[in-house]
Structure formats: C-alpha cells, structure tokens
Amino acid sequence: MKKIALIVGHNEKSKGAYSEYLKISEYDFFTKVLDELFDKYDEVFNLDDNFIKNIKDHVSLFRVPNTGYSKEMAEVVKELADKKFDIAIELHFNATASHNQHGNTVLYWHKSEEGKRLSDLFQDIMTKKTGIRKLDLIQIKSLDQNGAYGIIKSKCPYILLEPFFGDNKIDTDKISIELMAEVLFEFLNTINDVKLPIQQETDLKKENEKLRTALLNAKNIIDGALR
C-alpha cells in the first residue's frame, strides 16, 4: 500500500479563490471534502474511530500560516520527507479573471512518468464521475510557475489537482463536496488497488459461477462418455 498525502491548498488565513456559485473558498471546500472522504471510508469499511483519526493524522497535511507561500510549502515538503510519503496530492479549484474557463486539469513535474500516470488517472475518474471535461495537463518545469514549489521540491511524486473552475457555472453545477469526496475515494482506492467489500463479494460470486460452470461442463463430458 502506498502512503499518500492529501494536502489542502491554502490555509485558514489565506483561503484561496472563492466560488460565488458554491459559496465557499478553496480551503474550506477541501477541508469539508476530506471530512466527507473519511466518513466514506468509515461507512464502507466499517472502521473504528481511532483508525479514522489515525488516517486523518497521517494523510491530511495543512499549510500552516507563515510569512509567505515558500516558507509554508517548505514545511509541507519537509513533512512529506519526514513521514516518508510515497505520493503527494495537493487539492485546489481553479478560477480566472475572465470567468469563462471550465474543465479539469492537473499539474505535475514534466519528467515524472508516475506524475503523468497519476494525472491521467485522476482526469479519467473526474470526468467519468462528474462530466467535467478534461483540459490539457500542465507540465511544471520551473519554480516560476504557479503551484510549482511542492512539485519540484518534494522527493516523492507530487501532483496538484485543479478539478474544476469555481467561478464558472458550467463546472459548479456538476460538482459538490460529496461528489468530490467520491472522486477522491475512487482515485485513492485505484492507486492502491483497493477492492471495496461489495467488489470483493461480486468477484467471489463471479468465481463461484465460473467454478459451477466448469463443474457442469465436466459432468456433461463424463456423462457423455459413460453413455
């Protein structure tokens, strides 16, 4: 199992873009998304409260307010290394001055094959579950680019999600806190090849049906040979 960090973009003092349609900031939106996500893990896997708390403590990283973006992100990158995370995922939503953009994209280090794979996987799941269209991925090549610090400075594969534009009704009509949590739930489980209990039950039924069919075929062959 890969150890995955979910990093909420921005912080409680600087909350990022505000969506007039969703009536919430980036920071508050994804803080609530993570609460919903962990509730979903609890519901599906019937996990106890202490286990959920441990997941939150080890998976959720928040940018602690500091004197600037670089110092805040330096602490995040240090924590990623100290806790030996395998993958880092930073959570945002998009906005532009013109308010006329819509779609989902991901930022990743341009030389990272794993970053590209994870970015493609996220876009596939995001579009499948929400209908929000795919935009071109954004390759990070320089610290001068927005959102580049964690992607360039971290030792593990690091991607930055921009799943929708919070300032465009085309996207915001297709998204909610609950649905965003569902997207991340599927994304994380797919990364780690986690089968849900219902999937395991379905797989078992399929295997039993295959076995039943094989036994019936063998019986028919034997019966035919004995006639």
Beta strands, then each sheet from edge to edge (+ up, - down):
strand 1: 4-8
strand 2: 18-19
strand 3: 24-25
strand 4: 60-62
strand 5: 87-91
strand 6: 105-109
strand 7: 138-140
strand 8: 158-162
sheet 1: 4+ 1+ 5+ 8+ 6- 7-
sheet 2: 2+ 3-
end
